[in-house]
Amino acid sequence: MSVFLLDAVKDAMVVAARKHYRNEGDLVAEFDDKGAIQICEVKQVVDEVEDPDRQITPAEAVKYDPAAVAGSEIRILMNTDSP
């Protein structure tokens, strides 16, 4: 499958997830090791959250990534199995 086609599929999944979850944050689609598409919410780790759709505190971020610190970026896997 061409890279262009794969990127188009990922973009379509992000659009669908944004509509379905009514999410205004930054979303990305990635293929896992088995070839399934996963949707992740990307958040910046900051000491003081000004935009909860795009930012997260270090205390919350370590729940998803133990190495998260202020200034880093984390990806939170969205549960796409639920309606």
C-alpha positions as CSV (number, residue, x, y, z in Angstrom):
1,M,0.0,0.0,0.0
2,S,1.4,3.4,-0.9
3,V,2.5,5.9,1.7
4,F,0.0,8.4,0.3
5,L,-2.9,6.0,0.7
6,L,-1.8,5.1,4.3
7,D,-1.7,8.8,5.2
8,A,-5.1,9.3,3.7
9,V,-6.5,6.5,5.8
10,K,-4.9,7.9,8.9
11,D,-6.3,11.4,8.2
12,A,-9.8,10.0,7.6
13,M,-9.6,8.1,11.0
14,V,-8.6,11.3,12.8
15,V,-11.5,13.2,11.2
16,A,-13.9,10.5,12.2
17,A,-12.6,10.3,15.7
18,R,-12.7,14.1,16.1
19,K,-16.4,14.1,15.1
20,H,-17.3,11.0,17.1
21,Y,-15.7,12.1,20.3
22,R,-16.3,15.8,19.8
23,N,-12.6,16.3,20.6
24,E,-10.9,19.7,19.9
25,G,-7.5,18.5,21.0
26,D,-4.6,17.3,18.8
27,L,-5.2,13.8,17.5
28,V,-3.0,11.5,15.5
29,A,-3.5,8.1,13.9
30,E,-0.8,5.5,14.0
31,F,-0.5,1.9,12.9
32,D,0.4,-0.6,15.7
33,D,2.6,-3.6,15.3
34,K,-0.4,-5.7,14.1
35,G,-1.4,-3.1,11.4
36,A,-4.4,-1.8,13.3
37,I,-5.0,1.9,13.5
38,Q,-4.8,3.5,16.9
39,I,-6.0,7.1,17.6
40,C,-3.9,9.0,20.1
41,E,-4.5,12.4,21.7
42,V,-1.3,14.5,21.8
43,K,-0.8,16.7,24.8
44,Q,2.0,19.0,25.9
45,V,3.1,18.5,29.5
46,V,3.1,21.9,31.3
47,D,3.3,23.0,34.9
48,E,0.2,25.3,34.5
49,V,-2.5,24.2,32.2
50,E,-4.1,27.0,30.1
51,D,-5.7,24.8,27.4
52,P,-7.0,21.5,28.8
53,D,-7.6,20.2,25.2
54,R,-3.9,20.4,24.4
55,Q,-2.1,20.5,27.7
56,I,-1.7,18.3,30.8
57,T,0.1,18.6,34.1
58,P,3.1,16.4,35.0
59,A,1.1,14.7,37.8
60,E,-1.6,13.7,35.3
61,A,0.8,12.9,32.5
62,V,2.8,10.3,34.5
63,K,-0.4,8.2,34.6
64,Y,0.1,7.7,30.8
65,D,3.9,7.9,30.5
66,P,6.1,7.5,33.6
67,A,8.9,9.5,31.9
68,A,6.7,12.5,31.3
69,V,8.0,15.9,32.5
70,A,7.2,19.5,31.9
71,G,8.2,20.4,28.4
72,S,7.6,17.0,27.0
73,E,4.8,15.7,24.8
74,I,2.7,12.6,25.5
75,R,0.3,10.5,23.4
76,I,-2.8,9.2,25.1
77,L,-4.3,6.2,23.4
78,M,-8.0,6.7,22.9
79,N,-10.4,3.8,23.5
80,T,-11.9,3.3,20.1
81,D,-13.7,0.1,21.0
82,S,-16.6,1.8,22.8
83,P,-19.6,3.4,21.0
